[in-house]
Amino acid sequence: MAGACDYLLRVVVPDMAAFDRFYEDLTVAVPLRKVESVFALESLRQRTALPLDGQHWTPRGGASQAPNPSQHASPCPAT
């Protein structure tokens, strides 16, 4: 693949500590060369539905497996 990024993940977490745990688990489970993070500081539009197919990430110590980026990743949009 070529371009600025190969995958774009949209991660919704309750706070920065939860994102830090997700990021740590992801980078341990998947060999990544470069990771960039962007955070929304303010919400301009509220949505109550998330496009989830029933699979979700569970923090360490939970019952589910490590995150699999191919399940919820989409190609990076062209700029």
NUFITI-585578 format. One record per atom (N, C-alpha, C): y, x, z; residue in three letters; atom name. Coordinates in nm, 4 decimals, padded with zeros to 6 digits. Layout:
N
<<Y, X, Z>, "ALA", "CA">;
...
This chain:
79
<<-00.1177, 00.0840, 00.0000>, "MET", "N">;
<<00.0000, 00.0000, 00.0000>, "MET", "CA">;
<<00.1238, 00.0884, 00.0000>, "MET", "C">;
<<00.2296, 00.0342, -00.0491>, "ALA", "N">;
<<00.3547, 00.1092, -00.0529>, "ALA", "CA">;
<<00.4665, 00.0216, 00.0014>, "ALA", "C">;
<<00.5706, 00.0851, 00.0456>, "GLY", "N">;
<<00.6850, 00.0104, 00.0955>, "GLY", "CA">;
<<00.7145, 00.0446, 00.2399>, "GLY", "C">;
<<00.8094, -00.0310, 00.2963>, "ALA", "N">;
<<00.8548, -00.0034, 00.4329>, "ALA", "CA">;
<<00.7479, -00.0360, 00.5365>, "ALA", "C">;
<<00.6693, -00.1399, 00.5116>, "CYS", "N">;
<<00.5640, -00.1726, 00.6086>, "CYS", "CA">;
<<00.4470, -00.2369, 00.5376>, "CYS", "C">;
<<00.3309, -00.2256, 00.5985>, "ASP", "N">;
<<00.2104, -00.2838, 00.5421>, "ASP", "CA">;
<<00.1812, -00.4206, 00.6029>, "ASP", "C">;
<<00.2130, -00.4387, 00.7304>, "TYR", "N">;
<<00.1874, -00.5654, 00.7987>, "TYR", "CA">;
<<00.3052, -00.6021, 00.8875>, "TYR", "C">;
<<00.3256, -00.7304, 00.9035>, "LEU", "N">;
<<00.4293, -00.7816, 00.9906>, "LEU", "CA">;
<<00.3617, -00.8775, 01.0881>, "LEU", "C">;
<<00.3710, -00.8477, 01.2170>, "LEU", "N">;
<<00.3131, -00.9339, 01.3197>, "LEU", "CA">;
<<00.4237, -01.0099, 01.3895>, "LEU", "C">;
<<00.4037, -01.1371, 01.4101>, "ARG", "N">;
<<00.4963, -01.2166, 01.4914>, "ARG", "CA">;
<<00.4258, -01.2402, 01.6239>, "ARG", "C">;
<<00.4785, -01.1815, 01.7287>, "VAL", "N">;
<<00.4166, -01.1882, 01.8606>, "VAL", "CA">;
<<00.5080, -01.2665, 01.9532>, "VAL", "C">;
<<00.4545, -01.3685, 02.0175>, "VAL", "N">;
<<00.5310, -01.4492, 02.1116>, "VAL", "CA">;
<<00.4742, -01.4246, 02.2501>, "VAL", "C">;
<<00.5575, -01.3701, 02.3377>, "VAL", "N">;
<<00.5162, -01.3385, 02.4748>, "VAL", "CA">;
<<00.6227, -01.3895, 02.5714>, "VAL", "C">;
<<00.5846, -01.4133, 02.6978>, "PRO", "N">;
<<00.6813, -01.4681, 02.7931>, "PRO", "CA">;
<<00.7893, -01.3701, 02.8373>, "PRO", "C">;
<<00.7605, -01.2391, 02.8321>, "ASP", "N">;
<<00.8590, -01.1411, 02.8778>, "ASP", "CA">;
<<00.8249, -01.0034, 02.8217>, "ASP", "C">;
<<00.9129, -00.9071, 02.8462>, "MET", "N">;
<<00.8939, -00.7719, 02.7923>, "MET", "CA">;
<<00.7719, -00.7021, 02.8517>, "MET", "C">;
<<00.7387, -00.7334, 02.9758>, "ALA", "N">;
<<00.6193, -00.6730, 03.0367>, "ALA", "CA">;
<<00.4938, -00.7168, 02.9613>, "ALA", "C">;
<<00.4889, -00.8433, 02.9209>, "ALA", "N">;
<<00.3746, -00.8931, 02.8441>, "ALA", "CA">;
<<00.3700, -00.8275, 02.7062>, "ALA", "C">;
<<00.4874, -00.8072, 02.6437>, "PHE", "N">;
<<00.4889, -00.7382, 02.5147>, "PHE", "CA">;
<<00.4405, -00.5945, 02.5310>, "PHE", "C">;
<<00.4817, -00.5296, 02.6365>, "ASP", "N">;
<<00.4395, -00.3919, 02.6605>, "ASP", "CA">;
<<00.2871, -00.3836, 02.6726>, "ASP", "C">;
<<00.2263, -00.4785, 02.7426>, "ARG", "N">;
<<00.0795, -00.4810, 02.7552>, "ARG", "CA">;
<<00.0146, -00.5052, 02.6191>, "ARG", "C">;
<<00.0693, -00.5995, 02.5411>, "PHE", "N">;
<<00.0161, -00.6256, 02.4067>, "PHE", "CA">;
<<00.0258, -00.5009, 02.3194>, "PHE", "C">;
<<00.1423, -00.4378, 02.3196>, "TYR", "N">;
<<00.1651, -00.3175, 02.2383>, "TYR", "CA">;
<<00.0679, -00.2058, 02.2770>, "TYR", "C">;
<<00.0499, -00.1869, 02.4068>, "GLU", "N">;
<<-00.0413, -00.0832, 02.4542>, "GLU", "CA">;
<<-00.1847, -00.1118, 02.4101>, "GLU", "C">;
<<-00.2290, -00.2362, 02.4255>, "ASP", "N">;
<<-00.3646, -00.2740, 02.3830>, "ASP", "CA">;
<<-00.3821, -00.2588, 02.2320>, "ASP", "C">;
<<-00.2813, -00.2974, 02.1550>, "LEU", "N">;
<<-00.2884, -00.2866, 02.0096>, "LEU", "CA">;
<<-00.3006, -00.1416, 01.9650>, "LEU", "C">;
<<-00.2176, -00.0545, 02.0214>, "THR", "N">;
<<-00.2188, 00.0852, 01.9776>, "THR", "CA">;
<<-00.3440, 00.1594, 02.0238>, "THR", "C">;
<<-00.4100, 00.1101, 02.1272>, "VAL", "N">;
<<-00.5376, 00.1689, 02.1687>, "VAL", "CA">;
<<-00.6494, 00.1208, 02.0765>, "VAL", "C">;
<<-00.6455, -00.0074, 02.0379>, "ALA", "N">;
<<-00.7525, -00.0677, 01.9594>, "ALA", "CA">;
<<-00.7470, -00.0322, 01.8105>, "ALA", "C">;
<<-00.6265, -00.0078, 01.7573>, "VAL", "N">;
<<-00.6089, 00.0132, 01.6134>, "VAL", "CA">;
<<-00.5361, 00.1442, 01.5904>, "VAL", "C">;
<<-00.5925, 00.2339, 01.5064>, "PRO", "N">;
<<-00.5209, 00.3589, 01.4770>, "PRO", "CA">;
<<-00.3998, 00.3304, 01.3880>, "PRO", "C">;
<<-00.2812, 00.3512, 01.4421>, "LEU", "N">;
<<-00.1572, 00.3236, 01.3694>, "LEU", "CA">;
<<-00.0766, 00.4510, 01.3535>, "LEU", "C">;
<<-00.0170, 00.4677, 01.2379>, "ARG", "N">;
<<00.0654, 00.5853, 01.2128>, "ARG", "CA">;
<<00.2083, 00.5639, 01.2619>, "ARG", "C">;
<<00.2618, 00.4431, 01.2424>, "LYS", "N">;
<<00.4003, 00.4160, 01.2799>, "LYS", "CA">;
<<00.4116, 00.2691, 01.3189>, "LYS", "C">;
<<00.4854, 00.2418, 01.4258>, "VAL", "N">;
<<00.5072, 00.1053, 01.4719>, "VAL", "CA">;
<<00.6562, 00.0864, 01.4950>, "VAL", "C">;
<<00.7112, -00.0220, 01.4413>, "GLU", "N">;
<<00.8508, -00.0578, 01.4656>, "GLU", "CA">;
<<00.8537, -00.1949, 01.5295>, "GLU", "C">;
<<00.9406, -00.2138, 01.6281>, "SER", "N">;
<<00.9527, -00.3424, 01.6969>, "SER", "CA">;
<<01.0954, -00.3939, 01.6852>, "SER", "C">;
<<01.1073, -00.5244, 01.6644>, "VAL", "N">;
<<01.2364, -00.5918, 01.6581>, "VAL", "CA">;
<<01.2282, -00.7110, 01.7514>, "VAL", "C">;
<<01.3322, -00.7311, 01.8321>, "PHE", "N">;
<<01.3318, -00.8383, 01.9314>, "PHE", "CA">;
<<01.4467, -00.9344, 01.9063>, "PHE", "C">;
<<01.4208, -01.0625, 01.9269>, "ALA", "N">;
<<01.5254, -01.1642, 01.9196>, "ALA", "CA">;
<<01.5888, -01.1753, 02.0572>, "ALA", "C">;
<<01.7183, -01.1551, 02.0657>, "LEU", "N">;
<<01.7893, -01.1636, 02.1926>, "LEU", "CA">;
<<01.8384, -01.3047, 02.2213>, "LEU", "C">;
<<01.8456, -01.3860, 02.1162>, "GLU", "N">;
<<01.8952, -01.5211, 02.1310>, "GLU", "CA">;
<<01.8201, -01.6102, 02.0327>, "GLU", "C">;
<<01.7937, -01.7320, 02.0729>, "SER", "N">;
<<01.7247, -01.8266, 01.9864>, "SER", "CA">;
<<01.8254, -01.9206, 01.9222>, "SER", "C">;
<<01.8282, -01.9224, 01.7898>, "LEU", "N">;
<<01.9188, -02.0118, 01.7186>, "LEU", "CA">;
<<01.8525, -02.1451, 01.6855>, "LEU", "C">;
<<01.7198, -02.1441, 01.6804>, "ARG", "N">;
<<01.6463, -02.2656, 01.6478>, "ARG", "CA">;
<<01.5194, -02.2667, 01.7319>, "ARG", "C">;
<<01.4934, -02.3774, 01.7973>, "GLN", "N">;
<<01.3733, -02.3907, 01.8794>, "GLN", "CA">;
<<01.2637, -02.4589, 01.7987>, "GLN", "C">;
<<01.1460, -02.4005, 01.8007>, "ARG", "N">;
<<01.0280, -02.4623, 01.7417>, "ARG", "CA">;
<<00.9232, -02.4735, 01.8507>, "ARG", "C">;
<<00.8549, -02.5837, 01.8544>, "THR", "N">;
<<00.7521, -02.6001, 01.9569>, "THR", "CA">;
<<00.6136, -02.5674, 01.9047>, "THR", "C">;
<<00.5937, -02.5704, 01.7742>, "ALA", "N">;
<<00.4616, -02.5437, 01.7172>, "ALA", "CA">;
<<00.4535, -02.4003, 01.6677>, "ALA", "C">;
<<00.3422, -02.3349, 01.6952>, "LEU", "N">;
<<00.3150, -02.2014, 01.6424>, "LEU", "CA">;
<<00.2011, -02.2129, 01.5423>, "LEU", "C">;
<<00.2043, -02.1374, 01.4343>, "PRO", "N">;
<<00.0988, -02.1456, 01.3336>, "PRO", "CA">;
<<-00.0262, -02.0686, 01.3771>, "PRO", "C">;
<<-00.0918, -02.1152, 01.4825>, "LEU", "N">;
<<-00.2113, -02.0489, 01.5335>, "LEU", "CA">;
<<-00.3355, -02.1256, 01.4905>, "LEU", "C">;
<<-00.4425, -02.0525, 01.4652>, "ASP", "N">;
<<-00.5662, -02.1164, 01.4218>, "ASP", "CA">;
<<-00.6690, -02.1238, 01.5346>, "ASP", "C">;
<<-00.6250, -02.1207, 01.6581>, "GLY", "N">;
<<-00.7177, -02.1305, 01.7709>, "GLY", "CA">;
<<-00.7545, -01.9959, 01.8302>, "GLY", "C">;
<<-00.7265, -01.8858, 01.7611>, "GLN", "N">;
<<-00.7560, -01.7533, 01.8140>, "GLN", "CA">;
<<-00.6284, -01.6984, 01.8757>, "GLN", "C">;
<<-00.6412, -01.6311, 01.9878>, "HIS", "N">;
<<-00.5233, -01.5758, 02.0538>, "HIS", "CA">;
<<-00.5593, -01.4508, 02.1311>, "HIS", "C">;
<<-00.4573, -01.3757, 02.1630>, "TRP", "N">;
<<-00.4720, -01.2530, 02.2395>, "TRP", "CA">;
<<-00.4751, -01.2877, 02.3877>, "TRP", "C">;
<<-00.5613, -01.2193, 02.4619>, "THR", "N">;
<<-00.5703, -01.2365, 02.6065>, "THR", "CA">;
<<-00.5417, -01.1017, 02.6713>, "THR", "C">;
<<-00.4607, -01.0976, 02.7771>, "PRO", "N">;
<<-00.4300, -00.9699, 02.8419>, "PRO", "CA">;
<<-00.5561, -00.8997, 02.8916>, "PRO", "C">;
<<-00.5441, -00.7683, 02.9133>, "ARG", "N">;
<<-00.6567, -00.6904, 02.9644>, "ARG", "CA">;
<<-00.7177, -00.7572, 03.0859>, "ARG", "C">;
<<-00.8486, -00.7501, 03.0954>, "GLY", "N">;
<<-00.9176, -00.8145, 03.2049>, "GLY", "CA">;
<<-00.9603, -00.9550, 03.1704>, "GLY", "C">;
<<-00.9093, -01.0079, 03.0579>, "GLY", "N">;
<<-00.9476, -01.1417, 03.0130>, "GLY", "CA">;
<<-01.0789, -01.1358, 02.9370>, "GLY", "C">;
<<-01.1215, -01.2481, 02.8856>, "ALA", "N">;
<<-01.2517, -01.2579, 02.8233>, "ALA", "CA">;
<<-01.2526, -01.2234, 02.6746>, "ALA", "C">;
<<-01.1375, -01.2270, 02.6073>, "SER", "N">;
<<-01.1412, -01.2076, 02.4624>, "SER", "CA">;
<<-01.1423, -01.0595, 02.4260>, "SER", "C">;
<<-01.1665, -01.0331, 02.2981>, "GLN", "N">;
<<-01.1720, -00.8960, 02.2484>, "GLN", "CA">;
<<-01.0315, -00.8421, 02.2255>, "GLN", "C">;
<<-01.0248, -00.7143, 02.1909>, "ALA", "N">;
<<-00.8963, -00.6506, 02.1610>, "ALA", "CA">;
<<-00.8334, -00.7189, 02.0404>, "ALA", "C">;
<<-00.7006, -00.7134, 02.0251>, "PRO", "N">;
<<-00.6344, -00.7797, 01.9130>, "PRO", "CA">;
<<-00.6821, -00.7255, 01.7798>, "PRO", "C">;
<<-00.6941, -00.8120, 01.6829>, "ASN", "N">;
<<-00.7328, -00.7746, 01.5483>, "ASN", "CA">;
<<-00.6170, -00.8104, 01.4565>, "ASN", "C">;
<<-00.5366, -00.7127, 01.4133>, "PRO", "N">;
<<-00.4167, -00.7444, 01.3363>, "PRO", "CA">;
<<-00.4452, -00.8129, 01.2041>, "PRO", "C">;
<<-00.5659, -00.7991, 01.1496>, "SER", "N">;
<<-00.5946, -00.8642, 01.0223>, "SER", "CA">;
<<-00.6051, -01.0148, 01.0384>, "SER", "C">;
<<-00.6258, -01.0648, 01.1596>, "GLN", "N">;
<<-00.6378, -01.2085, 01.1809>, "GLN", "CA">;
<<-00.5019, -01.2776, 01.1760>, "GLN", "C">;
<<-00.3976, -01.2156, 01.2250>, "HIS", "N">;
<<-00.2683, -01.2808, 01.2341>, "HIS", "CA">;
<<-00.1579, -01.2047, 01.1623>, "HIS", "C">;
<<-00.1952, -01.1099, 01.0795>, "ALA", "N">;
<<-00.0948, -01.0291, 01.0120>, "ALA", "CA">;
<<-00.0698, -01.0847, 00.8721>, "ALA", "C">;
<<00.0485, -01.0632, 00.8249>, "SER", "N">;
<<00.0812, -01.0999, 00.6883>, "SER", "CA">;
<<00.1506, -00.9804, 00.6239>, "SER", "C">;
<<00.1406, -00.9685, 00.4927>, "PRO", "N">;
<<00.2088, -00.8571, 00.4278>, "PRO", "CA">;
<<00.3586, -00.8621, 00.4567>, "PRO", "C">;
<<00.4181, -00.7468, 00.4676>, "CYS", "N">;
<<00.5620, -00.7380, 00.4933>, "CYS", "CA">;
<<00.6383, -00.8004, 00.3787>, "CYS", "C">;
<<00.7373, -00.8868, 00.4080>, "PRO", "N">;
<<00.8135, -00.9476, 00.2993>, "PRO", "CA">;
<<00.8952, -00.8429, 00.2233>, "PRO", "C">;
<<00.9060, -00.8607, 00.0947>, "ALA", "N">;
<<00.9835, -00.7676, 00.0126>, "ALA", "CA">;
<<01.1311, -00.7802, 00.0449>, "ALA", "C">;
<<01.2001, -00.6673, 00.0456>, "THR", "N">;
<<01.3440, -00.6692, 00.0750>, "THR", "CA">;
<<01.4214, -00.6307, -00.0485>, "THR", "C">;
